[in-house]
Amino acid sequence: MDRRPFPVDLAPPPRVERLRALFEILLASGVVSGLLAGLVLRLVRGERTDLLSGGAAAVAGYLLVEAGVLFVILFALLRANRERVRSLGAGWRRWKSNALIGLAAAPLLLLGQQATAHLFRVFLPGHCLESNPLTDVIRTPAELALFIVAALLAGGVKEELQRAFILDRFGRHLGGYGVGLLLWSLAFGAGHYLQGVQGMALATLFGLVFGLLYLTRGSLVAPMVAHGAYDTAALLLYWFAGGGGGPSA
């Protein structure tokens, strides 16, 4: 499906398309939105403090503001290219089957989390994540609810829309979907550096899973549901069962 915003005879050369795709990926990567969200948080709080020291409200607020900024960036890029969110797989086509597949994937992701934790305890005990610094800030049921909302919007919706956009750019201009899936999964894992080596490894693995769900189903519904269901279940298990590290995706 050709979604180029130019007639064929006026299309820019491939080199220009690649450079534009790289620029758009940089804008959509979260670097710009993260910096702006950090600035907003500092202006609101009026002090220089570590994000985690601000407690659950500060962390959830940062995640929601960053997601909001990135939504604006992504929709602006799509509009500039005369594209729609539907072109990235957002739609109601086969939504029931995709939602069921997403829900079915969530328990497997939880098993993957536990298996990864076990492997780290056995083979890399020095890097084993005994507690998750992000979920450790949750102290009350209200903060848990706030975190679940932040996880659904910033994780389940924002990160999957972001992933779809970036994979689309790689697929059309920068070496193919496979290259994009590998590189962005590594970048996605690196973005979880606050959760240590184990958290980064798990996020990389989950990035591959969510990306494969998106590419094989051709829809955002399956990865969004899988991501949101996993994050919600992990947070609830952390709260009611204690420990478990919480979500790393």
ABEGO torsion letter per residue (X at the ends): XBABABBAAABBBAAAAAAAAAAAAAAAAGAAAAAAAAAAAAAAAGBBBBAAAAEAAAAAAAAAAAAAAAAAAAAAAAAAAGBBAAAAGBBABGAAAAAAAAAAAAAAAAAAAAAAAAAAAAABAAABBABBAAAAABABAAAAAAAAAAAAAAAAAAAAAAAAAAAAAAAAAAGEAAAAAAAAAAAAAAAAAAAEAAAAAAAAAAAAAAAAAAAAAGBAAAAAAAAAAAAAAAAAAAAAAEEGGEBAX
